[in-house]
Amino acid sequence: MEATRKLSLPMLAAMVVGSMVGAGIFSLPRTFAGATGPVGAVIAWAIAGGGMYMLARVFQSLAERKPDLDAGVFAYAKAGFGDYPGFLSAFGYWIGSCIGNVSYWVLIKATLGAFFPVFGDGNTIPAVLVASVGVWLFHAMILMGIRNAAFVNAVVTVAKIIPILVFVAILAFAFDAGLFRANLWGGPGLAQTSLFEQVRATMLVTVFVFIGVEGASVYSRYAQKRADVGVATILGFLGVLCLMVLVTLLPYAVLDRAAVADMRQPSMAMVLEAVVGPWGAIFVSVGLLVSVLGAYLAWSLICAEVLFAAAKAGDMPRVFATENKNAVPAAALWLTNVIVQLLLISTLFSNDAFTLMLNLTSAMSLIPYLFVALYGVKLARSGETYAATGGRNRDLVIAGAATAYTAFMLLAGGLKFLLLSATLYAPGTLLYVWTRREQGRRVFSPLDLAVFAIAALGAVAGVYALVTGAITI
């Protein structure tokens, strides 16, 4: 690979930060205030931060111990559990990322809707038309070259962090200890629920804001040094975690919890407006637009890269393993953006498109994450790659904790999103059938067939629930 295509440690770290800091962080004040007070928020972040830190450590360890496994997420599932689980991991991660990209466009238009009513909550016809133009403009830019797009992402990452830091600094200066104490256990004006339910209500959103922790791992084949992948993952994760905790907790010290819970999204803009006046909403809204567009760029790159790498490894149809003259996986990018376009159109029929896309993205991403954590457990238990370096027991504990966390998150998300995920996984298996037929190989082993049967039953149940109204979108 040419040197001009290699990414340095700062650029890999920027990919992690750029992937994680997107729409979610700007919605945190209202999302948490609607569910819990500072005590519940601290517990939620301790669970989410601890679990995702363990997962980040698994990514770091696997990047160092299995440097031959490029593209990270799906490669680990395939190495540990076979071809069909590897495909499910790649497909789930890819389609979940496409859904996440749609949520970015919905929030962009909802933000503009505060100033231009024609965009409404981001799911009007004008909003979808403008978002569609944006999708294909980004598509054209990425086709010009992966490295150029990665450089733009690094610049945008720096630019979008500034409004968040300003928000944190202003609220820290305005901190009212008495108000914070009044909100500590929930505050007045909202229905009281158990602490467990308060924490549970925040779980999927914490997953959403941490998606992207594997950004450097996905781009491992572009790294100047393989060791930089793990370092970039941990550095990016810790920095973003600090920002998210501060953005969540500081509003409790400047406003009543009930007032924050009643704000429209993006609630970070509304909180700053309440503290400093109208310019605060404009300032944060501009930061949000930069942030979300930067995150969209990062995830467009990741979507195409995952599909391309899966095709290169023989887990997707070979057409998606092709590159253009700028070494961009063009066919993978085209399919990605066609899916994003179709999903954008579908938001016209959703009551709350942003929340639906946020929660479904989280649910789809947890299954690939679970495969990664399980592979970390399997590698540590087998002792493979540990003969000379040691650390086997430590890594077994870390991977076990990451497995427990991701499994808990799947259960906490609820049956609705498991069934909706199945309605995507089952038909997506057609790509796997296409690939195996293309290679002249047997489609399913007995175990793979059993896994597919579970996904198919879940899909049937999900469709039935949608038709009967048991599940609404």
Secondary structure by P-SEA (a helix, b strand, c coil): ccccccccaaaaaaaaaaacccccccccaaaaaacccaaaaaaaaaaaaaaaaaaaaaaaaaaaacccccccaaaaaaacccaaaaaaaaaaaaaaaaaaaaaaaaaaaaaaccccccccccccaaaaaaaaaaaaaaaaaaaacaaaaaaaaaaaaaaaaaaaaaaaaaaaaaccaaaaaaacccccccccccaaaaaaaaaaaaaaaacccccccccccccccaaaaaaaaaaaaaaaaaaaaaaaccccccccaaaaaacccaaaaaaaaacccaaaaaaaaaaaaaaaaaaaaaaaaaaaaaaaaaaaacccccccccccccccaaaaaaaaaaaaaaaaaaccccccaaaaaaaaaaaaaaaaaaaaaaaaaaaaaaccccccccaaaaaaaaaaaaaaaaaaaaaaacaaaaaaaaaaaaaaaaaaaaaaaaaccccccaaaaaaaaaaaaaaaaaaaaaaaccccc
